[in-house]
Amino acid sequence: MKNTLRIVTFMAILYANSAFAATGAMGGEGIGLVGWIFIGFMALIVACQFVPAVFMLGSMMVGFFGKAKNNEKVLDNQ
């Protein structure tokens, strides 16, 4: 019984914290600090993925439109 009471109390505290965190979103008071941190983190992830993509695109364009280097004709020796 003691363990059950501890678990129920712990879960009630956790769910109450979630409810307090959601009150700002329901009132329409703006995005808040946590929202801006989340958006900034997502922008950082996008920026970190964008830089290697630009380098890869540049390498592909050099491969498609650049000068051919060390290409020799393959001759059939039959």
C-alpha positions as CSV (number, residue, x, y, z in Angstrom):
1,M,0.0,0.0,0.0
2,K,2.9,2.4,0.8
3,N,4.5,1.8,-2.6
4,T,1.2,2.4,-4.4
5,L,0.6,5.6,-2.5
6,R,4.2,6.8,-3.3
7,I,3.7,6.1,-7.0
8,V,0.3,7.8,-7.1
9,T,1.7,10.9,-5.3
10,F,4.8,11.0,-7.6
11,M,2.6,10.8,-10.7
12,A,0.2,13.5,-9.4
13,I,3.2,15.8,-8.9
14,L,4.5,15.1,-12.4
15,Y,1.2,15.7,-14.0
16,A,0.6,18.9,-12.1
17,N,4.0,20.2,-13.4
18,S,2.8,19.5,-16.9
19,A,-0.4,21.3,-16.3
20,F,1.4,24.4,-15.0
21,A,3.7,24.4,-18.0
22,A,0.7,24.4,-20.4
23,T,-1.2,27.3,-18.8
24,G,0.7,29.9,-20.8
25,A,-0.1,28.2,-24.1
26,M,-3.8,28.2,-23.3
27,G,-4.1,31.8,-22.3
28,G,-2.7,33.1,-25.6
29,E,0.0,35.1,-23.9
30,G,2.6,34.5,-26.5
31,I,5.2,31.9,-27.2
32,G,7.3,32.3,-24.1
33,L,10.9,31.6,-23.3
34,V,10.7,27.8,-23.7
35,G,9.1,28.2,-27.1
36,W,11.8,30.5,-28.3
37,I,14.5,28.2,-27.0
38,F,12.8,25.3,-28.9
39,I,12.6,27.3,-32.1
40,G,16.2,28.3,-31.8
41,F,17.3,24.7,-31.2
42,M,15.4,23.6,-34.3
43,A,16.9,26.5,-36.3
44,L,20.4,25.4,-35.1
45,I,19.7,21.8,-36.3
46,V,18.6,23.1,-39.7
47,A,21.6,25.4,-40.1
48,C,24.0,22.5,-39.2
49,Q,22.4,20.4,-41.9
50,F,22.4,23.2,-44.4
51,V,26.2,23.8,-44.4
52,P,27.2,20.2,-45.5
53,A,24.4,20.2,-48.0
54,V,25.8,23.3,-49.7
55,F,29.2,21.7,-49.9
56,M,27.8,18.5,-51.3
57,L,25.8,20.4,-53.9
58,G,28.9,22.4,-54.9
59,S,30.9,19.1,-55.3
60,M,28.1,17.7,-57.4
61,M,28.0,20.7,-59.7
62,V,31.8,20.5,-60.1
63,G,31.5,16.8,-61.0
64,F,28.7,17.5,-63.5
65,F,30.0,20.7,-65.2
66,G,33.7,20.8,-64.3
67,K,36.6,19.7,-66.5
68,A,37.3,16.0,-66.9
69,K,40.5,15.0,-65.1
70,N,42.5,11.8,-65.8
71,N,39.8,10.3,-68.0
72,E,41.3,7.9,-70.5
73,K,39.5,6.1,-73.3
74,V,38.8,2.5,-72.6
75,L,39.8,0.3,-75.5
76,D,38.5,-3.2,-76.1
77,N,41.4,-5.6,-76.5
78,Q,39.6,-8.3,-78.3
